[in-house]
Amino acid sequence: MFAAYHSLDQVPAGFGPSALTVGNFDGVHAGHAQILREVVERARADRWLALAVTFHPHPTLVVAPDRVPRLLTTPAARLALFERAGIDAALVLPFTPDVARLEPEQFVRDILVERLAARAVIVGPNFRFGRAHAGDVAALEVFGRRHGFEVRVVEPVRRRGELVSSSALRSLIQDGKLSLAARMLGRPFAVDGRVVRGHGVGSKQTVPTLNLAPETEVLPARGVYATCTSDLDSARRWPSVTNVGFRPTFDGRDLSIETFLLRPFEGEPPARISVAFWRRLRDEIKFPSPEELRAQILRDAAAAEKFFHRLRAVSPKEVIS
């Protein structure tokens, strides 16, 4: 069973031995997934634990607060993706000034070796660690020989010639290029959050929607998308159409994320949802009346149904009915 630890104190005594990786893993994209697969394979070979070590908050919040990136995934979503990848345990290490001050060998010896019983450490070629990012892969290999663990370096992943990275994904998503982003992620990009009360206009004048208060920091460009909406507290899922924007037909001023479910839900409405963005359908535009907006939403729903029908023919396990 997957175990999540949110501090070193939560890691049980006698933990390990382990094959592990260390990183921010924001987005848990295709490049990260390749590293996680290597960790799982190495751990299984010797019946070790497969461990992912990540950080919260993002290290730049401590060492360079003026350069903090908007995050693609919440810590909870990151953990769920680690579990889906076959990882046995994850440590979300609080990144504090004390952690930032650790010299590279201190970090390796005190945390990876003594606390996490690392026998194999698997990272990408640009891996940096320790105070002022002074440690690199070459230093890690030296420490591995000194402290008794092997080091494996996983080469970066490319999609259609483009290097997969969290920064590239942020740009694609914010530009509304969700299909390209999905290729880099290996899945559609999702926004998680609470369902909140809306303005009460949709159910009366257009269509009923779920209004999402996003916890994910990176959001798609304004527009209308074919999406899949999941209840984070159950196994319920629905095909949907989602608008990201300012509701110009109703002179809205605040950015909102409104999701129209294409199937009715049974029981209570979901309290927390994840909206997976599959395809951009159109720009957000202002309509002369709510009736014309409603007619367009129904056309959007038909376009989404058509898209999902084609997708089911190719990847039936990925899309709900």
TISE-141182 format. One record per residue (C-alpha): residue number from 1; chain; residue in three letters; x, y negated, z. Coordinates in Angstrom, 1 decimal. Layout:
BEGIN
@num->NUM, chaine->A, residu->ALA, X->X, Y->Y, Z->Z
...
***
This chain:
BEGIN
@num->1, chaine->A, residu->MET, X->0.0, Y->0.0, Z->0.0
@num->2, chaine->A, residu->PHE, X->1.2, Y->-3.5, Z->-0.9
@num->3, chaine->A, residu->ALA, X->2.6, Y->-5.6, Z->2.0
@num->4, chaine->A, residu->ALA, X->2.9, Y->-9.3, Z->2.0
@num->5, chaine->A, residu->TYR, X->5.2, Y->-11.1, Z->4.5
@num->6, chaine->A, residu->HIS, X->5.1, Y->-14.8, Z->5.0
@num->7, chaine->A, residu->SER, X->8.3, Y->-15.1, Z->7.1
@num->8, chaine->A, residu->LEU, X->11.4, Y->-13.1, Z->8.0
@num->9, chaine->A, residu->ASP, X->9.9, Y->-12.5, Z->11.4
@num->10, chaine->A, residu->GLN, X->7.0, Y->-10.6, Z->9.8
@num->11, chaine->A, residu->VAL, X->9.4, Y->-8.1, Z->8.1
@num->12, chaine->A, residu->PRO, X->9.4, Y->-4.9, Z->10.2
@num->13, chaine->A, residu->ALA, X->12.5, Y->-3.6, Z->11.8
@num->14, chaine->A, residu->GLY, X->14.1, Y->-0.9, Z->9.7
@num->15, chaine->A, residu->PHE, X->12.7, Y->-2.3, Z->6.5
@num->16, chaine->A, residu->GLY, X->14.2, Y->-0.7, Z->3.3
@num->17, chaine->A, residu->PRO, X->16.4, Y->0.3, Z->1.7
@num->18, chaine->A, residu->SER, X->15.2, Y->-1.9, Z->-1.2
@num->19, chaine->A, residu->ALA, X->15.6, Y->-2.9, Z->-4.8
@num->20, chaine->A, residu->LEU, X->14.7, Y->-6.6, Z->-4.9
@num->21, chaine->A, residu->THR, X->14.5, Y->-9.7, Z->-6.9
@num->22, chaine->A, residu->VAL, X->14.6, Y->-13.3, Z->-5.8
@num->23, chaine->A, residu->GLY, X->13.0, Y->-16.4, Z->-7.5
@num->24, chaine->A, residu->ASN, X->10.2, Y->-18.9, Z->-7.6
@num->25, chaine->A, residu->PHE, X->8.3, Y->-16.8, Z->-10.1
@num->26, chaine->A, residu->ASP, X->5.9, Y->-19.6, Z->-10.9
@num->27, chaine->A, residu->GLY, X->3.4, Y->-18.3, Z->-13.3
@num->28, chaine->A, residu->VAL, X->4.8, Y->-14.7, Z->-13.1
@num->29, chaine->A, residu->HIS, X->5.2, Y->-14.8, Z->-16.9
@num->30, chaine->A, residu->ALA, X->6.5, Y->-12.2, Z->-19.4
@num->31, chaine->A, residu->GLY, X->10.1, Y->-12.9, Z->-18.4
@num->32, chaine->A, residu->HIS, X->9.4, Y->-12.4, Z->-14.7
@num->33, chaine->A, residu->ALA, X->7.4, Y->-9.3, Z->-15.6
@num->34, chaine->A, residu->GLN, X->10.4, Y->-7.8, Z->-17.2
@num->35, chaine->A, residu->ILE, X->12.5, Y->-8.3, Z->-14.1
@num->36, chaine->A, residu->LEU, X->9.7, Y->-6.9, Z->-11.9
@num->37, chaine->A, residu->ARG, X->9.5, Y->-3.8, Z->-14.1
@num->38, chaine->A, residu->GLU, X->13.3, Y->-3.3, Z->-13.6
@num->39, chaine->A, residu->VAL, X->12.9, Y->-3.7, Z->-9.9
@num->40, chaine->A, residu->VAL, X->10.2, Y->-1.1, Z->-9.7
@num->41, chaine->A, residu->GLU, X->12.1, Y->1.4, Z->-12.0
@num->42, chaine->A, residu->ARG, X->15.3, Y->1.0, Z->-9.9
@num->43, chaine->A, residu->ALA, X->13.4, Y->1.5, Z->-6.6
@num->44, chaine->A, residu->ARG, X->11.5, Y->4.5, Z->-7.8
@num->45, chaine->A, residu->ALA, X->14.7, Y->6.2, Z->-9.0
@num->46, chaine->A, residu->ASP, X->16.1, Y->6.4, Z->-5.4
@num->47, chaine->A, residu->ARG, X->12.8, Y->6.2, Z->-3.5
@num->48, chaine->A, residu->TRP, X->13.6, Y->2.7, Z->-2.2
@num->49, chaine->A, residu->LEU, X->11.1, Y->-0.1, Z->-1.7
@num->50, chaine->A, residu->ALA, X->10.5, Y->-2.5, Z->-4.6
@num->51, chaine->A, residu->LEU, X->10.5, Y->-6.0, Z->-3.1
@num->52, chaine->A, residu->ALA, X->10.0, Y->-9.5, Z->-4.6
@num->53, chaine->A, residu->VAL, X->11.3, Y->-12.5, Z->-2.6
@num->54, chaine->A, residu->THR, X->9.8, Y->-15.8, Z->-3.5
@num->55, chaine->A, residu->PHE, X->9.5, Y->-19.2, Z->-1.9
@num->56, chaine->A, residu->HIS, X->6.8, Y->-21.6, Z->-0.6
@num->57, chaine->A, residu->PRO, X->6.9, Y->-24.5, Z->-0.9
@num->58, chaine->A, residu->HIS, X->8.8, Y->-24.8, Z->-4.1
@num->59, chaine->A, residu->PRO, X->12.5, Y->-25.5, Z->-3.2
@num->60, chaine->A, residu->THR, X->12.5, Y->-28.8, Z->-5.1
@num->61, chaine->A, residu->LEU, X->10.1, Y->-30.2, Z->-2.6
@num->62, chaine->A, residu->VAL, X->12.9, Y->-30.0, Z->0.0
@num->63, chaine->A, residu->VAL, X->16.0, Y->-30.6, Z->-2.1
@num->64, chaine->A, residu->ALA, X->14.7, Y->-33.0, Z->-4.9
@num->65, chaine->A, residu->PRO, X->11.1, Y->-34.1, Z->-4.0
@num->66, chaine->A, residu->ASP, X->11.0, Y->-36.6, Z->-6.9
@num->67, chaine->A, residu->ARG, X->11.3, Y->-33.6, Z->-9.3
@num->68, chaine->A, residu->VAL, X->8.7, Y->-31.2, Z->-7.9
@num->69, chaine->A, residu->PRO, X->6.9, Y->-29.5, Z->-10.7
@num->70, chaine->A, residu->ARG, X->3.1, Y->-28.8, Z->-10.8
@num->71, chaine->A, residu->LEU, X->2.7, Y->-25.1, Z->-10.1
@num->72, chaine->A, residu->LEU, X->1.1, Y->-22.6, Z->-12.4
@num->73, chaine->A, residu->THR, X->0.0, Y->-20.2, Z->-9.7
@num->74, chaine->A, residu->THR, X->-1.0, Y->-20.4, Z->-6.1
@num->75, chaine->A, residu->PRO, X->1.0, Y->-18.3, Z->-3.6
@num->76, chaine->A, residu->ALA, X->-2.0, Y->-15.9, Z->-3.4
@num->77, chaine->A, residu->ALA, X->-2.2, Y->-15.5, Z->-7.1
@num->78, chaine->A, residu->ARG, X->1.5, Y->-14.8, Z->-7.2
@num->79, chaine->A, residu->LEU, X->1.2, Y->-12.1, Z->-4.7
@num->80, chaine->A, residu->ALA, X->-1.7, Y->-10.5, Z->-6.6
@num->81, chaine->A, residu->LEU, X->0.4, Y->-10.4, Z->-9.7
@num->82, chaine->A, residu->PHE, X->3.3, Y->-8.9, Z->-7.9
@num->83, chaine->A, residu->GLU, X->1.0, Y->-6.1, Z->-6.6
@num->84, chaine->A, residu->ARG, X->-0.4, Y->-5.6, Z->-10.1
@num->85, chaine->A, residu->ALA, X->3.2, Y->-5.2, Z->-11.4
@num->86, chaine->A, residu->GLY, X->3.8, Y->-2.3, Z->-9.0
@num->87, chaine->A, residu->ILE, X->5.9, Y->-4.1, Z->-6.4
@num->88, chaine->A, residu->ASP, X->5.6, Y->-2.5, Z->-2.9
@num->89, chaine->A, residu->ALA, X->6.2, Y->-5.6, Z->-0.8
@num->90, chaine->A, residu->ALA, X->6.7, Y->-9.4, Z->-1.2
@num->91, chaine->A, residu->LEU, X->8.4, Y->-11.9, Z->1.1
@num->92, chaine->A, residu->VAL, X->7.1, Y->-15.5, Z->0.7
@num->93, chaine->A, residu->LEU, X->10.1, Y->-17.1, Z->2.4
@num->94, chaine->A, residu->PRO, X->9.3, Y->-20.6, Z->3.8
@num->95, chaine->A, residu->PHE, X->11.8, Y->-22.9, Z->2.1
@num->96, chaine->A, residu->THR, X->13.0, Y->-25.2, Z->4.9
@num->97, chaine->A, residu->PRO, X->16.0, Y->-27.5, Z->5.2
@num->98, chaine->A, residu->ASP, X->17.7, Y->-24.7, Z->7.2
@num->99, chaine->A, residu->VAL, X->17.2, Y->-22.3, Z->4.3
@num->100, chaine->A, residu->ALA, X->18.4, Y->-25.0, Z->1.8
@num->101, chaine->A, residu->ARG, X->21.6, Y->-25.4, Z->3.8
@num->102, chaine->A, residu->LEU, X->22.6, Y->-21.7, Z->3.7
@num->103, chaine->A, residu->GLU, X->25.8, Y->-21.1, Z->1.9
@num->104, chaine->A, residu->PRO, X->25.5, Y->-18.5, Z->-1.0
@num->105, chaine->A, residu->GLU, X->27.2, Y->-15.7, Z->0.9
@num->106, chaine->A, residu->GLN, X->25.2, Y->-16.5, Z->4.1
@num->107, chaine->A, residu->PHE, X->21.9, Y->-16.2, Z->2.1
@num->108, chaine->A, residu->VAL, X->23.0, Y->-12.9, Z->0.7
@num->109, chaine->A, residu->ARG, X->24.4, Y->-11.4, Z->3.9
@num->110, chaine->A, residu->ASP, X->21.9, Y->-12.6, Z->6.4
@num->111, chaine->A, residu->ILE, X->18.7, Y->-12.3, Z->4.4
@num->112, chaine->A, residu->LEU, X->19.1, Y->-9.9, Z->1.5
@num->113, chaine->A, residu->VAL, X->21.5, Y->-7.4, Z->3.1
@num->114, chaine->A, residu->GLU, X->20.9, Y->-7.5, Z->6.9
@num->115, chaine->A, residu->ARG, X->17.1, Y->-8.2, Z->6.9
@num->116, chaine->A, residu->LEU, X->15.9, Y->-6.7, Z->3.7
@num->117, chaine->A, residu->ALA, X->18.4, Y->-3.8, Z->3.2
@num->118, chaine->A, residu->ALA, X->19.1, Y->-4.6, Z->-0.4
@num->119, chaine->A, residu->ARG, X->20.7, Y->-1.8, Z->-2.4
@num->120, chaine->A, residu->ALA, X->20.1, Y->-3.4, Z->-5.8
@num->121, chaine->A, residu->VAL, X->19.4, Y->-7.0, Z->-6.7
@num->122, chaine->A, residu->ILE, X->17.9, Y->-7.7, Z->-10.1
@num->123, chaine->A, residu->VAL, X->17.8, Y->-11.2, Z->-11.5
@num->124, chaine->A, residu->GLY, X->17.9, Y->-13.3, Z->-14.7
@num->125, chaine->A, residu->PRO, X->21.1, Y->-14.7, Z->-16.1
@num->126, chaine->A, residu->ASN, X->20.4, Y->-18.2, Z->-14.9
@num->127, chaine->A, residu->PHE, X->19.8, Y->-17.2, Z->-11.3
@num->128, chaine->A, residu->ARG, X->21.2, Y->-19.7, Z->-8.8
@num->129, chaine->A, residu->PHE, X->21.1, Y->-19.6, Z->-5.0
@num->130, chaine->A, residu->GLY, X->22.5, Y->-21.0, Z->-1.8
@num->131, chaine->A, residu->ARG, X->23.3, Y->-24.5, Z->-0.8
@num->132, chaine->A, residu->ALA, X->23.3, Y->-27.0, Z->-3.7
@num->133, chaine->A, residu->HIS, X->22.7, Y->-24.0, Z->-6.1
@num->134, chaine->A, residu->ALA, X->26.3, Y->-23.1, Z->-5.7
@num->135, chaine->A, residu->GLY, X->25.8, Y->-19.4, Z->-6.1
@num->136, chaine->A, residu->ASP, X->25.4, Y->-17.8, Z->-9.6
@num->137, chaine->A, residu->VAL, X->25.3, Y->-14.3, Z->-11.1
@num->138, chaine->A, residu->ALA, X->29.1, Y->-14.0, Z->-11.0
@num->139, chaine->A, residu->ALA, X->29.1, Y->-14.9, Z->-7.3
@num->140, chaine->A, residu->LEU, X->26.3, Y->-12.4, Z->-6.7
@num->141, chaine->A, residu->GLU, X->28.3, Y->-9.7, Z->-8.3
@num->142, chaine->A, residu->VAL, X->31.2, Y->-10.5, Z->-6.0
@num->143, chaine->A, residu->PHE, X->29.0, Y->-10.4, Z->-3.0
@num->144, chaine->A, residu->GLY, X->27.4, Y->-7.1, Z->-4.2
@num->145, chaine->A, residu->ARG, X->30.8, Y->-5.4, Z->-4.2
@num->146, chaine->A, residu->ARG, X->31.6, Y->-6.9, Z->-0.8
@num->147, chaine->A, residu->HIS, X->28.3, Y->-5.9, Z->0.8
@num->148, chaine->A, residu->GLY, X->27.4, Y->-2.7, Z->-0.9
@num->149, chaine->A, residu->PHE, X->24.6, Y->-3.5, Z->-3.4
@num->150, chaine->A, residu->GLU, X->24.5, Y->-3.3, Z->-7.2
@num->151, chaine->A, residu->VAL, X->23.5, Y->-6.2, Z->-9.4
@num->152, chaine->A, residu->ARG, X->21.5, Y->-6.0, Z->-12.6
@num->153, chaine->A, residu->VAL, X->20.9, Y->-8.9, Z->-14.9
@num->154, chaine->A, residu->VAL, X->17.8, Y->-9.0, Z->-17.1
@num->155, chaine->A, residu->GLU, X->18.0, Y->-11.0, Z->-20.3
@num->156, chaine->A, residu->PRO, X->15.4, Y->-13.7, Z->-21.0
@num->157, chaine->A, residu->VAL, X->12.3, Y->-12.8, Z->-23.0
@num->158, chaine->A, residu->ARG, X->11.2, Y->-14.6, Z->-26.2
@num->159, chaine->A, residu->ARG, X->7.8, Y->-14.8, Z->-27.8
@num->160, chaine->A, residu->ARG, X->7.8, Y->-15.8, Z->-31.5
@num->161, chaine->A, residu->GLY, X->11.3, Y->-17.0, Z->-31.1
@num->162, chaine->A, residu->GLU, X->10.5, Y->-19.3, Z->-28.1
@num->163, chaine->A, residu->LEU, X->12.2, Y->-18.7, Z->-24.8
@num->164, chaine->A, residu->VAL, X->9.6, Y->-17.8, Z->-22.1
@num->165, chaine->A, residu->SER, X->9.9, Y->-20.2, Z->-19.1
@num->166, chaine->A, residu->SER, X->7.6, Y->-21.8, Z->-16.6
@num->167, chaine->A, residu->SER, X->8.4, Y->-25.3, Z->-17.9
@num->168, chaine->A, residu->ALA, X->7.5, Y->-24.3, Z->-21.5
@num->169, chaine->A, residu->LEU, X->4.2, Y->-22.8, Z->-20.1
@num->170, chaine->A, residu->ARG, X->3.3, Y->-26.0, Z->-18.3
@num->171, chaine->A, residu->SER, X->3.7, Y->-28.0, Z->-21.6
@num->172, chaine->A, residu->LEU, X->1.6, Y->-25.5, Z->-23.6
@num->173, chaine->A, residu->ILE, X->-1.2, Y->-25.4, Z->-21.0
@num->174, chaine->A, residu->GLN, X->-1.4, Y->-29.1, Z->-20.6
@num->175, chaine->A, residu->ASP, X->-1.5, Y->-29.5, Z->-24.4
@num->176, chaine->A, residu->GLY, X->-4.4, Y->-27.1, Z->-24.5
@num->177, chaine->A, residu->LYS, X->-2.4, Y->-24.4, Z->-26.4
@num->178, chaine->A, residu->LEU, X->-3.9, Y->-21.5, Z->-24.4
@num->179, chaine->A, residu->SER, X->-3.4, Y->-18.8, Z->-27.0
@num->180, chaine->A, residu->LEU, X->0.3, Y->-19.5, Z->-27.2
@num->181, chaine->A, residu->ALA, X->0.5, Y->-19.7, Z->-23.4
@num->182, chaine->A, residu->ALA, X->-1.2, Y->-16.3, Z->-23.1
@num->183, chaine->A, residu->ARG, X->1.5, Y->-14.7, Z->-25.2
@num->184, chaine->A, residu->MET, X->4.2, Y->-16.1, Z->-22.9
@num->185, chaine->A, residu->LEU, X->2.3, Y->-15.0, Z->-19.8
@num->186, chaine->A, residu->GLY, X->1.2, Y->-11.6, Z->-21.1
@num->187, chaine->A, residu->ARG, X->-2.4, Y->-12.5, Z->-20.0
@num->188, chaine->A, residu->PRO, X->-4.6, Y->-15.6, Z->-20.2
@num->189, chaine->A, residu->PHE, X->-3.8, Y->-18.5, Z->-18.0
@num->190, chaine->A, residu->ALA, X->-6.1, Y->-18.7, Z->-15.0
@num->191, chaine->A, residu->VAL, X->-7.2, Y->-21.5, Z->-12.6
@num->192, chaine->A, residu->ASP, X->-8.3, Y->-20.4, Z->-9.1
@num->193, chaine->A, residu->GLY, X->-10.3, Y->-22.3, Z->-6.5
@num->194, chaine->A, residu->ARG, X->-13.5, Y->-22.8, Z->-4.6
@num->195, chaine->A, residu->VAL, X->-17.0, Y->-23.3, Z->-6.0
@num->196, chaine->A, residu->VAL, X->-18.3, Y->-26.7, Z->-5.0
@num->197, chaine->A, residu->ARG, X->-21.5, Y->-28.5, Z->-5.3
@num->198, chaine->A, residu->GLY, X->-21.8, Y->-30.4, Z->-8.6
@num->199, chaine->A, residu->HIS, X->-23.9, Y->-33.4, Z->-9.6
@num->200, chaine->A, residu->GLY, X->-27.1, Y->-31.4, Z->-10.0
@num->201, chaine->A, residu->VAL, X->-27.4, Y->-32.5, Z->-13.6
@num->202, chaine->A, residu->GLY, X->-26.5, Y->-29.3, Z->-15.4
@num->203, chaine->A, residu->SER, X->-29.2, Y->-27.0, Z->-14.1
@num->204, chaine->A, residu->LYS, X->-31.9, Y->-29.7, Z->-14.7
@num->205, chaine->A, residu->GLN, X->-30.9, Y->-31.1, Z->-18.1
@num->206, chaine->A, residu->THR, X->-28.4, Y->-28.8, Z->-19.8
@num->207, chaine->A, residu->VAL, X->-27.3, Y->-25.4, Z->-18.4
@num->208, chaine->A, residu->PRO, X->-26.4, Y->-24.2, Z->-14.9
@num->209, chaine->A, residu->THR, X->-22.7, Y->-24.2, Z->-14.1
@num->210, chaine->A, residu->LEU, X->-20.3, Y->-23.3, Z->-11.4
@num->211, chaine->A, residu->ASN, X->-18.1, Y->-26.3, Z->-10.4
@num->212, chaine->A, residu->LEU, X->-14.6, Y->-25.4, Z->-9.6
@num->213, chaine->A, residu->ALA, X->-12.3, Y->-27.3, Z->-7.1
@num->214, chaine->A, residu->PRO, X->-8.9, Y->-26.1, Z->-8.4
@num->215, chaine->A, residu->GLU, X->-6.1, Y->-24.9, Z->-6.2
@num->216, chaine->A, residu->THR, X->-3.9, Y->-24.3, Z->-9.2
@num->217, chaine->A, residu->GLU, X->-1.9, Y->-27.5, Z->-9.9
@num->218, chaine->A, residu->VAL, X->-1.5, Y->-27.2, Z->-13.7
@num->219, chaine->A, residu->LEU, X->-4.7, Y->-27.6, Z->-15.6
@num->220, chaine->A, residu->PRO, X->-5.6, Y->-27.2, Z->-19.3
@num->221, chaine->A, residu->ALA, X->-6.1, Y->-30.2, Z->-21.5
@num->222, chaine->A, residu->ARG, X->-9.6, Y->-31.7, Z->-21.7
@num->223, chaine->A, residu->GLY, X->-11.8, Y->-29.6, Z->-23.8
@num->224, chaine->A, residu->VAL, X->-14.2, Y->-26.6, Z->-24.0
@num->225, chaine->A, residu->TYR, X->-12.8, Y->-23.0, Z->-23.7
@num->226, chaine->A, residu->ALA, X->-13.9, Y->-19.4, Z->-24.0
@num->227, chaine->A, residu->THR, X->-13.1, Y->-18.0, Z->-20.6
@num->228, chaine->A, residu->CYS, X->-13.7, Y->-15.1, Z->-18.2
@num->229, chaine->A, residu->THR, X->-14.7, Y->-15.9, Z->-14.7
@num->230, chaine->A, residu->SER, X->-14.0, Y->-13.6, Z->-11.8
@num->231, chaine->A, residu->ASP, X->-15.3, Y->-13.6, Z->-8.2
@num->232, chaine->A, residu->LEU, X->-12.1, Y->-13.6, Z->-6.1
@num->233, chaine->A, residu->ASP, X->-14.0, Y->-11.9, Z->-3.2
@num->234, chaine->A, residu->SER, X->-15.4, Y->-9.0, Z->-5.2
@num->235, chaine->A, residu->ALA, X->-15.1, Y->-7.1, Z->-8.5
@num->236, chaine->A, residu->ARG, X->-17.7, Y->-9.2, Z->-10.3
@num->237, chaine->A, residu->ARG, X->-16.7, Y->-10.8, Z->-13.7
@num->238, chaine->A, residu->TRP, X->-18.5, Y->-12.7, Z->-16.4
@num->239, chaine->A, residu->PRO, X->-17.7, Y->-14.0, Z->-19.9
@num->240, chaine->A, residu->SER, X->-18.1, Y->-17.7, Z->-19.7
@num->241, chaine->A, residu->VAL, X->-17.6, Y->-21.1, Z->-21.4
@num->242, chaine->A, residu->THR, X->-15.7, Y->-23.7, Z->-19.4
@num->243, chaine->A, residu->ASN, X->-15.5, Y->-27.5, Z->-19.8
@num->244, chaine->A, residu->VAL, X->-12.4, Y->-29.3, Z->-18.5
@num->245, chaine->A, residu->GLY, X->-13.1, Y->-33.1, Z->-18.6
@num->246, chaine->A, residu->PHE, X->-15.0, Y->-36.1, Z->-17.4
@num->247, chaine->A, residu->ARG, X->-18.6, Y->-35.3, Z->-18.5
@num->248, chaine->A, residu->PRO, X->-18.7, Y->-38.3, Z->-20.9
@num->249, chaine->A, residu->THR, X->-22.4, Y->-37.7, Z->-21.8
@num->250, chaine->A, residu->PHE, X->-23.2, Y->-38.5, Z->-18.2
@num->251, chaine->A, residu->ASP, X->-20.5, Y->-41.3, Z->-17.9
@num->252, chaine->A, residu->GLY, X->-18.5, Y->-39.2, Z->-15.5
@num->253, chaine->A, residu->ARG, X->-15.4, Y->-40.7, Z->-13.9
@num->254, chaine->A, residu->ASP, X->-13.8, Y->-37.7, Z->-12.1
@num->255, chaine->A, residu->LEU, X->-12.1, Y->-34.8, Z->-13.8
@num->256, chaine->A, residu->SER, X->-14.3, Y->-31.7, Z->-13.4
@num->257, chaine->A, residu->ILE, X->-14.1, Y->-28.0, Z->-14.3
@num->258, chaine->A, residu->GLU, X->-17.6, Y->-26.6, Z->-15.0
@num->259, chaine->A, residu->THR, X->-18.1, Y->-23.0, Z->-16.0
@num->260, chaine->A, residu->PHE, X->-21.3, Y->-21.7, Z->-17.7
@num->261, chaine->A, residu->LEU, X->-21.6, Y->-17.9, Z->-17.1
@num->262, chaine->A, residu->LEU, X->-22.9, Y->-16.0, Z->-20.2
@num->263, chaine->A, residu->ARG, X->-24.4, Y->-13.3, Z->-18.0
@num->264, chaine->A, residu->PRO, X->-26.6, Y->-13.8, Z->-14.9
@num->265, chaine->A, residu->PHE, X->-25.1, Y->-12.9, Z->-11.5
@num->266, chaine->A, residu->GLU, X->-26.8, Y->-10.7, Z->-9.0
@num->267, chaine->A, residu->GLY, X->-26.9, Y->-11.6, Z->-5.3
@num->268, chaine->A, residu->GLU, X->-25.2, Y->-14.6, Z->-3.9
@num->269, chaine->A, residu->PRO, X->-23.2, Y->-17.0, Z->-6.1
@num->270, chaine->A, residu->PRO, X->-19.4, Y->-16.6, Z->-5.8
@num->271, chaine->A, residu->ALA, X->-17.6, Y->-18.8, Z->-3.2
@num->272, chaine->A, residu->ARG, X->-14.2, Y->-18.6, Z->-4.9
@num->273, chaine->A, residu->ILE, X->-13.5, Y->-17.9, Z->-8.5
@num->274, chaine->A, residu->SER, X->-10.7, Y->-17.5, Z->-11.0
@num->275, chaine->A, residu->VAL, X->-11.3, Y->-18.8, Z->-14.5
@num->276, chaine->A, residu->ALA, X->-9.1, Y->-17.2, Z->-17.2
@num->277, chaine->A, residu->PHE, X->-8.8, Y->-19.4, Z->-20.3
@num->278, chaine->A, residu->TRP, X->-8.7, Y->-17.3, Z->-23.5
@num->279, chaine->A, residu->ARG, X->-9.3, Y->-19.7, Z->-26.3
@num->280, chaine->A, residu->ARG, X->-9.9, Y->-23.4, Z->-26.9
@num->281, chaine->A, residu->LEU, X->-13.2, Y->-24.0, Z->-28.7
@num->282, chaine->A, residu->ARG, X->-13.4, Y->-27.8, Z->-29.2
@num->283, chaine->A, residu->ASP, X->-12.6, Y->-31.2, Z->-27.8
@num->284, chaine->A, residu->GLU, X->-14.8, Y->-32.7, Z->-25.1
@num->285, chaine->A, residu->ILE, X->-17.1, Y->-35.3, Z->-26.7
@num->286, chaine->A, residu->LYS, X->-19.9, Y->-37.6, Z->-25.7
@num->287, chaine->A, residu->PHE, X->-23.3, Y->-36.7, Z->-27.0
@num->288, chaine->A, residu->PRO, X->-26.2, Y->-39.1, Z->-27.5
@num->289, chaine->A, residu->SER, X->-28.5, Y->-37.1, Z->-25.1
@num->290, chaine->A, residu->PRO, X->-28.4, Y->-34.2, Z->-22.6
@num->291, chaine->A, residu->GLU, X->-30.6, Y->-32.2, Z->-25.1
@num->292, chaine->A, residu->GLU, X->-28.0, Y->-32.5, Z->-27.8
@num->293, chaine->A, residu->LEU, X->-25.3, Y->-31.5, Z->-25.3
@num->294, chaine->A, residu->ARG, X->-27.3, Y->-28.5, Z->-24.3
@num->295, chaine->A, residu->ALA, X->-27.7, Y->-27.4, Z->-27.9
@num->296, chaine->A, residu->GLN, X->-23.9, Y->-27.7, Z->-28.4
@num->297, chaine->A, residu->ILE, X->-23.2, Y->-25.7, Z->-25.2
@num->298, chaine->A, residu->LEU, X->-25.4, Y->-22.9, Z->-26.6
@num->299, chaine->A, residu->ARG, X->-23.4, Y->-23.0, Z->-29.8
@num->300, chaine->A, residu->ASP, X->-20.2, Y->-22.9, Z->-27.8
@num->301, chaine->A, residu->ALA, X->-21.6, Y->-19.8, Z->-26.0
@num->302, chaine->A, residu->ALA, X->-22.3, Y->-18.1, Z->-29.3
@num->303, chaine->A, residu->ALA, X->-18.8, Y->-18.9, Z->-30.5
@num->304, chaine->A, residu->ALA, X->-17.4, Y->-17.4, Z->-27.2
@num->305, chaine->A, residu->GLU, X->-19.5, Y->-14.3, Z->-27.6
@num->306, chaine->A, residu->LYS, X->-18.2, Y->-13.9, Z->-31.1
@num->307, chaine->A, residu->PHE, X->-14.6, Y->-14.3, Z->-30.0
@num->308, chaine->A, residu->PHE, X->-15.0, Y->-11.8, Z->-27.2
@num->309, chaine->A, residu->HIS, X->-16.7, Y->-9.3, Z->-29.5
@num->310, chaine->A, residu->ARG, X->-13.6, Y->-9.4, Z->-31.8
@num->311, chaine->A, residu->LEU, X->-11.3, Y->-9.2, Z->-28.8
@num->312, chaine->A, residu->ARG, X->-13.0, Y->-6.1, Z->-27.4
@num->313, chaine->A, residu->ALA, X->-12.4, Y->-4.3, Z->-30.7
@num->314, chaine->A, residu->VAL, X->-8.7, Y->-4.9, Z->-30.3
@num->315, chaine->A, residu->SER, X->-8.2, Y->-4.8, Z->-26.5
@num->316, chaine->A, residu->PRO, X->-11.4, Y->-3.3, Z->-24.9
@num->317, chaine->A, residu->LYS, X->-9.9, Y->-3.0, Z->-21.4
@num->318, chaine->A, residu->GLU, X->-9.0, Y->-6.7, Z->-21.3
@num->319, chaine->A, residu->VAL, X->-12.5, Y->-8.2, Z->-21.8
@num->320, chaine->A, residu->ILE, X->-15.7, Y->-7.7, Z->-19.9
@num->321, chaine->A, residu->SER, X->-19.0, Y->-6.9, Z->-21.6
***
